[in-house]
Amino acid sequence: MTRPLPHPDRDSAPWWDALARHELLLQRCRACGAWRFPPRAICNRCASFDVEWAPISGRGTVASWVVNHHPFSDEFTTPYAVVTVRLDEQDDMLVIGSYRGDVAGIRAGLPVRASFDDAAPGVTLLSWESDLRSVESE
C-alpha cells in the first residue's frame, strides 16, 4: 500500500498547484472579503461567485488534533498527528494538515506555521510545525 495522494478537481487545482510551488494560497471572496477553505465555487457568506486566490501568512493556532497510532500504510510512521489550524487571517478559517514534531507537545492554542511535504513528484501536502519561537520573540 502506498501513501494516499490528492485528486485535484476544478475548484481545488489552484490550491494543489500553489502547494507544489511551496506557496500557501487560499480563496478569498472579492465581494465580501471572506477567506474560504476548502476551495469551492461559491462564497458561503454572501453567495458570490467572484473569487481570487491570495497568499496568506501560513500562521495560526491548533484548534484540534487527532493522533493516529495505527499505521494506515507503510508510508506513515506512528504516532501520526493531523491538526486543524485556526488561521491568523480569519478566526473561523480552519485548515487541516499533518503535524511535524513531537505529538506529545500538541495542545489547543499552540502557535504553528505552515510547512510543505513533497510527497511525490509534483505533489506537495500541507504540514504544520510548532511556531513557539515567534511567540517567545514577541
Disulfide bonds with the S-S distance in Angstrom:
none
